[in-house]
Amino acid sequence: MADASTTIELDRAELREVTGFTVACARPSLALFERERPGDRRPRAAIEAALAFADGAERTKAIRDNAWAAHRAAQETRDAGRGAASAAARAAANTCGAAFLHPLAKATQVKHILASAAYTAHALELSSGDGPDTADEHLARLGLLATPVVVDVLGRYPDAPPGGGRVGELVRRLDASLRRSPPVR
C-alpha cells in the first residue's frame, strides 16, 4: 500500500485503462437518467468525453467542462427530487475524473477510480426500491470489469477514505473487494 506522502508511478496508458473502466461502470446509469430527462445529454456527453480519452484522444479542458455539466445535471435532478437520476448523472460526471487521476498516494484519489461504479450502484438501488441488495449485486458485476491494470493502479493508493454517506460506503466496499480478490486474466 502506498504511503500518503509519496507520489506513485502512473502512465498515460494506465490512465486510459482506468478511465475506460469508469466508463463501463457508468454506462448502465444513463438509462436511469435519460428516462427522467430524455432531452438532457449532459451525462451522456461526459461519458463520451471520457471514452474518447480512454480510446486515445488527448486529455483536454472539454473533459472537465463535460464533467461540470453532468454535475449540474445531477444537482438539478436532486433538487427536483429525482435521487436515482441525480446519482446516475454523478456516475457520468465521475468518469471524467479518472482522466485526471493524480499520481499522489492519497486515499481521496481512490474515488476517481471507483466513484462512477458506486454512484451507478446507488442509482440502481434508488431506482429499484429493493434496498442494499441491488447495489451489492451491481457492485459485484462491476468488480468483474476491473482489469488487472485497474486493480494494480488501485493498489498503489491507500484504502478508500472514510465518509461520503452511502456512496462512500459503496466505494469502500468495492475497494476492499478488488484489493481482496484481484481479477485473474
C-alpha positions, 0 to 999 in steps of 0.5 A: 500500500502506498504511503500518503506522502509519496507520489506513485508511478502512473502512465498515460496508458494506465490512465486510459485503462482506468478511465475506460473502466469508469466508463463501463461502470457508468454506462448502465446509469444513463438509462436511469437518467435519460428516462427522467430527462430524455432531452438532457445529454449532459451525462451522456456527453461526459461519458463520451468525453471520457471514452474518447480519452480512454480510446486515445484522444488527448486529455483536454479542458472539454473533459472537465467542462463535460464533467461540470455539466453532468454535475449540474445535471445531477444537482438539478435532478436532486433538487427536483427530487429525482435521487436515482437520476441525480446519482446516475448523472454523478456516475457520468460526471465521475468518469471524467475524473479518472482522466485526471487521476493524480499520481499522489498516494492519497486515499481521496484519489481512490474515488476517481477510480471507483466513484462512477461504479458506486454512484451507478450502484446507488442509482440502481438501488434508488431506482429499484426500491429493493434496498442494499441488495441491488447495489451489492449485486451491481457492485459485484458485476462491476468488480468483474470489469476491473482489469488487472491494470485497474486493480494494480493502479488501485493498489498503489493508493491507500484504502478508500477514505472514510465518509461520503454517506452511502456512496462512500460506503459503496466505494469502500466496499468495492475497494476492499473487494478488488484489493481482496480478490484481484481479477485473474486474466 
